[in-house]
C-alpha cells in the first residue's frame, strides 16, 4: 500500500455523497412508512447498483496492473462480475432477504479488497474509505429490518 492516507477531495465528496441516497431512503423507510414499499424498492435498487459499481473496481484494477500473473488477472475479472450478479438476484428476492444478500455482498467485496491489497499497491486512503462506506451502506440496508 502507498503512504498517502488522505483521499483526493473529489473522491471524498463523491464517495460520501454516494451515501446520501442510502441514508435518505433508510430514514424515509423508518419514519415515513406510508410509502415503505417504494422506499424499500428504491433502497434495494440503489444497493444493487452500488454493489455492481464496487465490483467493477476490480475489473479496473486488473486492467491497470498488466504486470500481475494471469491467475491473478483471471481472479480479479471473475470476481468483478460476482457483485453485479448478487445485486441482481437481491432485486428478485423478498426485501429482507434481498437486503441480507446485498449486505453480504458488500462485506464480501470488502474482504476481496483486503485480499487485493496484498497483491497490488492501493492508495493508503482506499481501504479505510471503503470500510467506512461499506459499514454505513450496510447499516442503511439493515434499517429494512427495523421497518
N, CA and C atoms as an extended XYZ file, in Angstrom:
441
Properties=species:S:1:pos:R:3:atomname:S:1:resname:S:1:resid:I:1 pbc="F F F"
N         0.843       -1.174        0.000 N   UNK     1
C         0.000        0.000        0.000 CA  UNK     1
C         0.888        1.236        0.000 C   UNK     1
N         0.434        2.283       -0.666 N   UNK     2
C         1.215        3.518       -0.686 CA  UNK     2
C         0.986        4.288        0.610 C   UNK     2
N         1.818        5.312        0.819 N   UNK     3
C         1.769        6.021        2.087 CA  UNK     3
C         0.712        7.128        2.143 C   UNK     3
N         0.194        7.568        1.014 N   UNK     4
C        -0.793        8.642        1.016 CA  UNK     4
C        -2.074        8.184        1.711 C   UNK     4
N        -2.399        8.838        2.826 N   UNK     5
C        -3.564        8.414        3.584 CA  UNK     5
C        -4.765        9.331        3.422 C   UNK     5
N        -4.588       10.500        2.817 N   UNK     6
C        -5.749       11.364        2.616 CA  UNK     6
C        -6.210       11.258        1.170 C   UNK     6
N        -7.505       11.031        1.027 N   UNK     7
C        -8.056       10.849       -0.312 CA  UNK     7
C        -8.169       12.191       -1.021 C   UNK     7
N        -8.106       12.167       -2.342 N   UNK     8
C        -8.344       13.404       -3.092 CA  UNK     8
C        -9.741       13.928       -2.758 C   UNK     8
N        -9.900       15.235       -2.713 N   UNK     9
C       -11.182       15.800       -2.280 CA  UNK     9
C       -12.348       15.340       -3.152 C   UNK     9
N       -12.136       15.182       -4.448 N   UNK    10
C       -13.230       14.734       -5.306 CA  UNK    10
C       -13.661       13.319       -4.926 C   UNK    10
N       -12.716       12.483       -4.542 N   UNK    11
C       -13.043       11.118       -4.125 CA  UNK    11
C       -13.846       11.149       -2.828 C   UNK    11
N       -13.438       12.009       -1.919 N   UNK    12
C       -14.152       12.137       -0.650 CA  UNK    12
C       -15.583       12.606       -0.889 C   UNK    12
N       -15.753       13.654       -1.677 N   UNK    13
C       -17.093       14.176       -1.955 CA  UNK    13
C       -17.969       13.147       -2.652 C   UNK    13
N       -17.432       12.507       -3.670 N   UNK    14
C       -18.223       11.526       -4.411 CA  UNK    14
C       -18.495       10.277       -3.574 C   UNK    14
N       -17.496        9.817       -2.838 N   UNK    15
C       -17.672        8.624       -2.011 CA  UNK    15
C       -18.730        8.817       -0.941 C   UNK    15
N       -18.571        9.866       -0.152 N   UNK    16
C       -19.538       10.089        0.927 CA  UNK    16
C       -20.857       10.638        0.394 C   UNK    16
N       -20.793       11.375       -0.697 N   UNK    17
C       -22.036       11.825       -1.340 CA  UNK    17
C       -22.869       10.655       -1.829 C   UNK    17
N       -22.190        9.578       -2.206 N   UNK    18
C       -22.890        8.381       -2.644 CA  UNK    18
C       -23.675        7.702       -1.535 C   UNK    18
N       -23.410        8.081       -0.304 N   UNK    19
C       -24.173        7.541        0.825 CA  UNK    19
C       -25.512        8.254        1.012 C   UNK    19
N       -25.665        9.434        0.432 N   UNK    20
C       -26.890       10.216        0.644 CA  UNK    20
C       -28.145        9.423        0.288 C   UNK    20
N       -28.212        8.791       -0.886 N   UNK    21
C       -29.430        8.005       -1.160 CA  UNK    21
C       -29.657        6.886       -0.142 C   UNK    21
N       -28.585        6.230        0.316 N   UNK    22
C       -28.741        5.189        1.335 CA  UNK    22
C       -29.393        5.762        2.587 C   UNK    22
N       -28.845        6.867        3.074 N   UNK    23
C       -29.317        7.458        4.330 CA  UNK    23
C       -30.746        7.984        4.177 C   UNK    23
N       -31.011        8.719        3.120 N   UNK    24
C       -32.345        9.292        2.913 CA  UNK    24
C       -33.397        8.194        2.791 C   UNK    24
N       -33.108        7.171        1.991 N   UNK    25
C       -34.079        6.092        1.799 CA  UNK    25
C       -34.268        5.253        3.058 C   UNK    25
N       -33.199        5.015        3.806 N   UNK    26
C       -33.329        4.258        5.058 CA  UNK    26
C       -34.173        5.035        6.060 C   UNK    26
N       -33.898        6.333        6.178 N   UNK    27
C       -34.689        7.156        7.104 CA  UNK    27
C       -36.141        7.262        6.653 C   UNK    27
N       -36.353        7.437        5.379 N   UNK    28
C       -37.722        7.510        4.855 CA  UNK    28
C       -38.465        6.211        5.136 C   UNK    28
N       -37.785        5.106        4.988 N   UNK    29
C       -38.419        3.811        5.218 CA  UNK    29
C       -38.843        3.646        6.672 C   UNK    29
N       -38.029        4.157        7.585 N   UNK    30
C       -38.322        4.023        9.005 CA  UNK    30
C       -39.364        5.050        9.463 C   UNK    30
N       -39.227        6.303        8.986 N   UNK    31
C       -40.065        7.378        9.511 CA  UNK    31
C       -41.261        7.762        8.640 C   UNK    31
N       -41.339        7.250        7.441 N   UNK    32
C       -42.484        7.526        6.568 CA  UNK    32
C       -42.991        6.207        5.997 C   UNK    32
N       -43.589        5.367        6.864 N   UNK    33
C       -43.987        4.017        6.443 CA  UNK    33
C       -45.111        3.980        5.407 C   UNK    33
N       -45.783        5.098        5.176 N   UNK    34
C       -46.860        5.122        4.185 CA  UNK    34
C       -46.359        4.666        2.820 C   UNK    34
N       -45.136        5.032        2.488 N   UNK    35
C       -44.555        4.684        1.194 CA  UNK    35
C       -43.427        3.657        1.338 C   UNK    35
N       -43.536        2.806        2.345 N   UNK    36
C       -42.456        1.864        2.650 CA  UNK    36
C       -42.103        0.980        1.460 C   UNK    36
N       -43.085        0.559        0.702 N   UNK    37
C       -42.789       -0.296       -0.449 CA  UNK    37
C       -41.922        0.434       -1.460 C   UNK    37
N       -42.217        1.690       -1.704 N   UNK    38
C       -41.430        2.498       -2.646 CA  UNK    38
C       -40.031        2.721       -2.115 C   UNK    38
N       -39.927        3.124       -0.831 N   UNK    39
C       -38.609        3.383       -0.240 CA  UNK    39
C       -37.766        2.111       -0.242 C   UNK    39
N       -38.397        0.994        0.098 N   UNK    40
C       -37.673       -0.280        0.141 CA  UNK    40
C       -37.157       -0.661       -1.231 C   UNK    40
N       -38.012       -0.566       -2.221 N   UNK    41
C       -37.606       -0.902       -3.590 CA  UNK    41
C       -36.459        0.003       -4.048 C   UNK    41
N       -36.563        1.291       -3.736 N   UNK    42
C       -35.520        2.240       -4.131 CA  UNK    42
C       -34.204        1.950       -3.396 C   UNK    42
N       -34.287        1.627       -2.112 N   UNK    43
C       -33.087        1.334       -1.329 CA  UNK    43
C       -32.403        0.072       -1.842 C   UNK    43
N       -33.175       -0.963       -2.104 N   UNK    44
C       -32.594       -2.198       -2.632 CA  UNK    44
C       -32.007       -1.970       -4.029 C   UNK    44
N       -32.695       -1.198       -4.844 N   UNK    45
C       -32.184       -0.895       -6.176 CA  UNK    45
C       -30.877       -0.136       -6.120 C   UNK    45
N       -30.818        0.855       -5.257 N   UNK    46
C       -29.579        1.620       -5.126 CA  UNK    46
C       -28.457        0.749       -4.566 C   UNK    46
N       -28.784       -0.091       -3.594 N   UNK    47
C       -27.788       -1.005       -3.047 CA  UNK    47
C       -27.230       -1.941       -4.110 C   UNK    47
N       -28.103       -2.432       -4.991 N   UNK    48
C       -27.654       -3.319       -6.069 CA  UNK    48
C       -26.747       -2.573       -7.044 C   UNK    48
N       -27.093       -1.338       -7.358 N   UNK    49
C       -26.268       -0.531       -8.261 CA  UNK    49
C       -24.894       -0.296       -7.651 C   UNK    49
N       -24.855        0.062       -6.379 N   UNK    50
C       -23.576        0.330       -5.719 CA  UNK    50
C       -22.745       -0.938       -5.602 C   UNK    50
N       -23.380       -2.062       -5.306 N   UNK    51
C       -22.640       -3.317       -5.243 CA  UNK    51
C       -22.023       -3.638       -6.602 C   UNK    51
N       -22.757       -3.396       -7.655 N   UNK    52
C       -22.234       -3.607       -9.004 CA  UNK    52
C       -21.055       -2.673       -9.272 C   UNK    52
N       -21.178       -1.438       -8.834 N   UNK    53
C       -20.107       -0.452       -9.024 CA  UNK    53
C       -18.817       -0.882       -8.332 C   UNK    53
N       -18.918       -1.306       -7.068 N   UNK    54
C       -17.694       -1.678       -6.365 CA  UNK    54
C       -17.085       -2.941       -6.971 C   UNK    54
N       -17.912       -3.816       -7.507 N   UNK    55
C       -17.371       -4.983       -8.198 CA  UNK    55
C       -16.554       -4.584       -9.408 C   UNK    55
N       -17.033       -3.594      -10.127 N   UNK    56
C       -16.331       -3.138      -11.331 CA  UNK    56
C       -14.954       -2.556      -11.014 C   UNK    56
N       -14.753       -2.113       -9.787 N   UNK    57
C       -13.438       -1.602       -9.409 CA  UNK    57
C       -12.362       -2.664       -9.630 C   UNK    57
N       -12.677       -3.898       -9.357 N   UNK    58
C       -11.671       -4.956       -9.506 CA  UNK    58
C       -11.355       -5.229      -10.974 C   UNK    58
N       -12.313       -5.043      -11.850 N   UNK    59
C       -12.050       -5.133      -13.291 CA  UNK    59
C       -11.036       -4.048      -13.670 C   UNK    59
N       -11.273       -2.849      -13.168 N   UNK    60
C       -10.362       -1.739      -13.436 CA  UNK    60
C        -8.968       -1.988      -12.876 C   UNK    60
N        -8.884       -2.535      -11.666 N   UNK    61
C        -7.573       -2.844      -11.092 CA  UNK    61
C        -6.846       -3.882      -11.938 C   UNK    61
N        -7.576       -4.870      -12.437 N   UNK    62
C        -6.948       -5.901      -13.277 CA  UNK    62
C        -6.387       -5.273      -14.550 C   UNK    62
N        -7.142       -4.373      -15.156 N   UNK    63
C        -6.674       -3.725      -16.390 CA  UNK    63
C        -5.496       -2.794      -16.129 C   UNK    63
N        -5.495       -2.146      -14.964 N   UNK    64
C        -4.461       -1.150      -14.661 CA  UNK    64
C        -3.138       -1.775      -14.208 C   UNK    64
N        -3.145       -3.067      -13.972 N   UNK    65
C        -1.938       -3.735      -13.477 CA  UNK    65
C        -1.580       -4.915      -14.378 C   UNK    65
N        -1.058       -4.608      -15.570 N   UNK    66
C        -0.731       -5.681      -16.518 CA  UNK    66
C         0.402       -6.596      -16.041 C   UNK    66
N         1.147       -6.171      -15.048 N   UNK    67
C         2.259       -6.980      -14.558 CA  UNK    67
C         1.801       -8.154      -13.690 C   UNK    67
N         0.537       -8.203      -13.327 N   UNK    68
C         0.049       -9.303      -12.495 CA  UNK    68
C         0.080      -10.616      -13.265 C   UNK    68
N         0.206      -11.690      -12.538 N   UNK    69
C         0.166      -13.013      -13.158 CA  UNK    69
C        -1.223      -13.264      -13.742 C   UNK    69
N        -1.283      -14.109      -14.766 N   UNK    70
C        -2.566      -14.425      -15.399 CA  UNK    70
C        -3.598      -14.914      -14.387 C   UNK    70
N        -3.149      -15.743      -13.461 N   UNK    71
C        -4.079      -16.281      -12.461 CA  UNK    71
C        -4.741      -15.157      -11.662 C   UNK    71
N        -3.946      -14.168      -11.281 N   UNK    72
C        -4.475      -13.036      -10.522 CA  UNK    72
C        -5.416      -12.211      -11.385 C   UNK    72
N        -5.031      -11.971      -12.644 N   UNK    73
C        -5.929      -11.254      -13.558 CA  UNK    73
C        -7.261      -11.971      -13.688 C   UNK    73
N        -7.210      -13.258      -13.916 N   UNK    74
C        -8.442      -14.026      -14.089 CA  UNK    74
C        -9.314      -13.956      -12.843 C   UNK    74
N        -8.687      -14.049      -11.676 N   UNK    75
C        -9.437      -13.980      -10.429 CA  UNK    75
C       -10.097      -12.609      -10.264 C   UNK    75
N        -9.372      -11.541      -10.594 N   UNK    76
C        -9.948      -10.195      -10.481 CA  UNK    76
C       -11.101      -10.000      -11.446 C   UNK    76
N       -10.929      -10.425      -12.692 N   UNK    77
C       -12.014      -10.305      -13.665 CA  UNK    77
C       -13.219      -11.133      -13.242 C   UNK    77
N       -12.979      -12.346      -12.793 N   UNK    78
C       -14.079      -13.217      -12.364 CA  UNK    78
C       -14.827      -12.599      -11.192 C   UNK    78
N       -14.084      -12.175      -10.175 N   UNK    79
C       -14.747      -11.595       -9.009 CA  UNK    79
C       -15.529      -10.334       -9.389 C   UNK    79
N       -15.007       -9.544      -10.298 N   UNK    80
C       -15.620       -8.258      -10.610 CA  UNK    80
C       -17.062       -8.377      -11.089 C   UNK    80
N       -17.456       -9.517      -11.626 N   UNK    81
C       -18.841       -9.677      -12.090 CA  UNK    81
C       -19.745      -10.292      -11.019 C   UNK    81
N       -19.169      -10.877       -9.996 N   UNK    82
C       -19.970      -11.514       -8.942 CA  UNK    82
C       -20.865      -10.505       -8.213 C   UNK    82
N       -20.358       -9.338       -7.798 N   UNK    83
C       -21.228       -8.400       -7.095 CA  UNK    83
C       -22.452       -7.966       -7.914 C   UNK    83
N       -22.295       -7.765       -9.218 N   UNK    84
C       -23.463       -7.361      -10.008 CA  UNK    84
C       -24.486       -8.492      -10.077 C   UNK    84
N       -24.025       -9.721      -10.140 N   UNK    85
C       -24.950      -10.858      -10.132 CA  UNK    85
C       -25.661      -10.977       -8.791 C   UNK    85
N       -24.934      -10.756       -7.701 N   UNK    86
C       -25.564      -10.779       -6.380 CA  UNK    86
C       -26.611       -9.671       -6.264 C   UNK    86
N       -26.269       -8.483       -6.758 N   UNK    87
C       -27.218       -7.371       -6.712 CA  UNK    87
C       -28.475       -7.664       -7.498 C   UNK    87
N       -28.319       -8.258       -8.664 N   UNK    88
C       -29.476       -8.603       -9.498 CA  UNK    88
C       -30.363       -9.629       -8.790 C   UNK    88
N       -29.741      -10.663       -8.224 N   UNK    89
C       -30.522      -11.679       -7.504 CA  UNK    89
C       -31.229      -11.048       -6.310 C   UNK    89
N       -30.565      -10.132       -5.626 N   UNK    90
C       -31.173       -9.466       -4.465 CA  UNK    90
C       -32.458       -8.740       -4.854 C   UNK    90
N       -32.493       -8.206       -6.055 N   UNK    91
C       -33.695       -7.496       -6.509 CA  UNK    91
C       -34.860       -8.437       -6.788 C   UNK    91
N       -34.584       -9.709       -6.964 N   UNK    92
C       -35.625      -10.701       -7.244 CA  UNK    92
C       -36.182      -11.324       -5.971 C   UNK    92
N       -35.584      -11.008       -4.849 N   UNK    93
C       -35.941      -11.625       -3.575 CA  UNK    93
C       -36.914      -10.748       -2.799 C   UNK    93
N       -37.522      -11.339       -1.758 N   UNK    94
C       -38.324      -10.520       -0.844 CA  UNK    94
C       -37.371       -9.526       -0.178 C   UNK    94
N       -37.854       -8.360        0.222 N   UNK    95
C       -36.970       -7.282        0.671 CA  UNK    95
C       -35.942       -7.638        1.737 C   UNK    95
N       -36.335       -8.298        2.800 N   UNK    96
C       -35.356       -8.581        3.862 CA  UNK    96
C       -34.291       -9.563        3.389 C   UNK    96
N       -34.663      -10.532        2.587 N   UNK    97
C       -33.671      -11.459        2.039 CA  UNK    97
C       -32.759      -10.726        1.056 C   UNK    97
N       -33.345       -9.835        0.249 N   UNK    98
C       -32.545       -9.047       -0.684 CA  UNK    98
C       -31.560       -8.151        0.033 C   UNK    98
N       -32.016       -7.517        1.117 N   UNK    99
C       -31.128       -6.659        1.907 CA  UNK    99
C       -30.005       -7.484        2.524 C   UNK    99
N       -30.340       -8.667        2.995 N   UNK   100
C       -29.318       -9.550        3.576 CA  UNK   100
C       -28.275       -9.912        2.531 C   UNK   100
N       -28.715      -10.243        1.322 N   UNK   101
C       -27.774      -10.598        0.261 CA  UNK   101
C       -26.899       -9.402       -0.125 C   UNK   101
N       -27.484       -8.207       -0.186 N   UNK   102
C       -26.692       -7.017       -0.505 CA  UNK   102
C       -25.657       -6.736        0.579 C   UNK   102
N       -26.059       -6.871        1.832 N   UNK   103
C       -25.113       -6.671        2.942 CA  UNK   103
C       -23.989       -7.692        2.838 C   UNK   103
N       -24.335       -8.944        2.616 N   UNK   104
C       -23.312       -9.991        2.487 CA  UNK   104
C       -22.389       -9.693        1.307 C   UNK   104
N       -22.963       -9.223        0.197 N   UNK   105
C       -22.155       -8.892       -0.974 CA  UNK   105
C       -21.202       -7.748       -0.714 C   UNK   105
N       -21.674       -6.715       -0.033 N   UNK   106
C       -20.801       -5.579        0.280 CA  UNK   106
C       -19.668       -5.994        1.219 C   UNK   106
N       -19.985       -6.818        2.200 N   UNK   107
C       -18.950       -7.282        3.128 CA  UNK   107
C       -17.964       -8.215        2.421 C   UNK   107
N       -18.477       -9.086        1.563 N   UNK   108
C       -17.594       -9.982        0.807 CA  UNK   108
C       -16.677       -9.185       -0.112 C   UNK   108
N       -17.215       -8.125       -0.695 N   UNK   109
C       -16.376       -7.324       -1.582 CA  UNK   109
C       -15.279       -6.604       -0.800 C   UNK   109
N       -15.608       -6.129        0.384 N   UNK   110
C       -14.559       -5.503        1.201 CA  UNK   110
C       -13.472       -6.531        1.532 C   UNK   110
N       -13.879       -7.758        1.818 N   UNK   111
C       -12.887       -8.815        2.072 CA  UNK   111
C       -12.005       -9.023        0.835 C   UNK   111
N       -12.600       -8.966       -0.346 N   UNK   112
C       -11.820       -9.090       -1.575 CA  UNK   112
C       -10.867       -7.905       -1.734 C   UNK   112
N       -11.301       -6.723       -1.305 N   UNK   113
C       -10.414       -5.558       -1.325 CA  UNK   113
C        -9.195       -5.790       -0.432 C   UNK   113
N        -9.415       -6.380        0.724 N   UNK   114
C        -8.303       -6.683        1.628 CA  UNK   114
C        -7.330       -7.662        0.974 C   UNK   114
N        -7.862       -8.654        0.285 N   UNK   115
C        -7.011       -9.616       -0.430 CA  UNK   115
C        -6.237       -8.914       -1.548 C   UNK   115
N        -6.920       -8.037       -2.260 N   UNK   116
C        -6.290       -7.310       -3.357 CA  UNK   116
C        -5.124       -6.470       -2.859 C   UNK   116
N        -5.284       -5.880       -1.678 N   UNK   117
C        -4.235       -5.020       -1.114 CA  UNK   117
C        -2.945       -5.794       -0.839 C   UNK   117
N        -3.030       -7.111       -0.745 N   UNK   118
C        -1.830       -7.921       -0.550 CA  UNK   118
C        -1.094       -8.171       -1.867 C   UNK   118
N        -1.776       -7.901       -2.987 N   UNK   119
C        -1.221       -8.203       -4.308 CA  UNK   119
C        -0.746       -6.952       -5.041 C   UNK   119
N        -1.480       -5.849       -4.891 N   UNK   120
C        -1.108       -4.607       -5.582 CA  UNK   120
C        -1.064       -3.459       -4.577 C   UNK   120
N        -0.381       -2.402       -4.962 N   UNK   121
C        -0.349       -1.201       -4.139 CA  UNK   121
C        -1.619       -0.402       -4.380 C   UNK   121
N        -2.347       -0.194       -3.313 N   UNK   122
C        -3.542        0.641       -3.360 CA  UNK   122
C        -3.224        1.944       -2.635 C   UNK   122
N        -3.895        3.028       -2.999 N   UNK   123
C        -3.678        4.271       -2.235 CA  UNK   123
C        -3.994        4.034       -0.756 C   UNK   123
N        -3.254        4.677        0.101 N   UNK   124
C        -3.441        4.499        1.542 CA  UNK   124
C        -4.833        4.829        2.036 C   UNK   124
N        -5.540        5.680        1.339 N   UNK   125
C        -6.886        6.081        1.748 CA  UNK   125
C        -7.954        5.091        1.296 C   UNK   125
N        -7.626        4.220        0.346 N   UNK   126
C        -8.650        3.384       -0.288 CA  UNK   126
C        -9.348        2.445        0.706 C   UNK   126
N        -8.594        1.614        1.409 N   UNK   127
C        -9.228        0.640        2.309 CA  UNK   127
C        -9.982        1.295        3.473 C   UNK   127
N        -9.410        2.313        4.138 N   UNK   128
C       -10.190        2.947        5.211 CA  UNK   128
C       -11.498        3.562        4.697 C   UNK   128
N       -11.447        4.195        3.526 N   UNK   129
C       -12.672        4.779        2.979 CA  UNK   129
C       -13.664        3.679        2.594 C   UNK   129
N       -13.183        2.637        1.950 N   UNK   130
C       -14.056        1.523        1.558 CA  UNK   130
C       -14.720        0.909        2.780 C   UNK   130
N       -13.968        0.785        3.880 N   UNK   131
C       -14.552        0.228        5.100 CA  UNK   131
C       -15.673        1.125        5.620 C   UNK   131
N       -15.420        2.412        5.703 N   UNK   132
C       -16.446        3.335        6.208 CA  UNK   132
C       -17.675        3.330        5.310 C   UNK   132
N       -17.467        3.388        3.997 N   UNK   133
C       -18.600        3.390        3.076 CA  UNK   133
C       -19.384        2.080        3.164 C   UNK   133
N       -18.664        0.976        3.283 N   UNK   134
C       -19.316       -0.332        3.384 CA  UNK   134
C       -20.149       -0.439        4.654 C   UNK   134
N       -19.577       -0.036        5.767 N   UNK   135
C       -20.296       -0.129        7.044 CA  UNK   135
C       -21.559        0.728        7.008 C   UNK   135
N       -21.440        1.946        6.525 N   UNK   136
C       -22.613        2.828        6.506 CA  UNK   136
C       -23.681        2.329        5.531 C   UNK   136
N       -23.277        1.845        4.377 N   UNK   137
C       -24.242        1.298        3.429 CA  UNK   137
C       -24.948        0.084        4.029 C   UNK   137
N       -24.192       -0.778        4.699 N   UNK   138
C       -24.779       -1.968        5.325 CA  UNK   138
C       -25.762       -1.592        6.433 C   UNK   138
N       -25.415       -0.589        7.230 N   UNK   139
C       -26.326       -0.141        8.290 CA  UNK   139
C       -27.632        0.394        7.701 C   UNK   139
N       -27.527        1.129        6.607 N   UNK   140
C       -28.741        1.657        5.969 CA  UNK   140
C       -29.606        0.523        5.426 C   UNK   140
N       -28.978       -0.470        4.817 N   UNK   141
C       -29.738       -1.616        4.327 CA  UNK   141
C       -30.350       -2.398        5.502 C   UNK   141
N       -29.641       -2.475        6.600 N   UNK   142
C       -30.142       -3.167        7.777 CA  UNK   142
C       -31.353       -2.456        8.374 C   UNK   142
N       -31.518       -1.187        8.068 N   UNK   143
C       -32.695       -0.449        8.561 CA  UNK   143
C       -33.992       -1.073        8.061 C   UNK   143
N       -33.920       -1.828        6.963 N   UNK   144
C       -35.122       -2.507        6.475 CA  UNK   144
C       -35.652       -3.524        7.485 C   UNK   144
N       -34.782       -3.988        8.380 N   UNK   145
C       -35.215       -4.940        9.401 CA  UNK   145
C       -35.942       -4.252       10.552 C   UNK   145
N       -35.761       -2.930       10.657 N   UNK   146
C       -36.424       -2.169       11.712 CA  UNK   146
C       -37.798       -1.681       11.266 C   UNK   146
N       -38.030       -1.697        9.970 N   UNK   147
C       -39.288       -1.146        9.442 CA  UNK   147
C       -40.415       -2.157        9.570 C   UNK   147
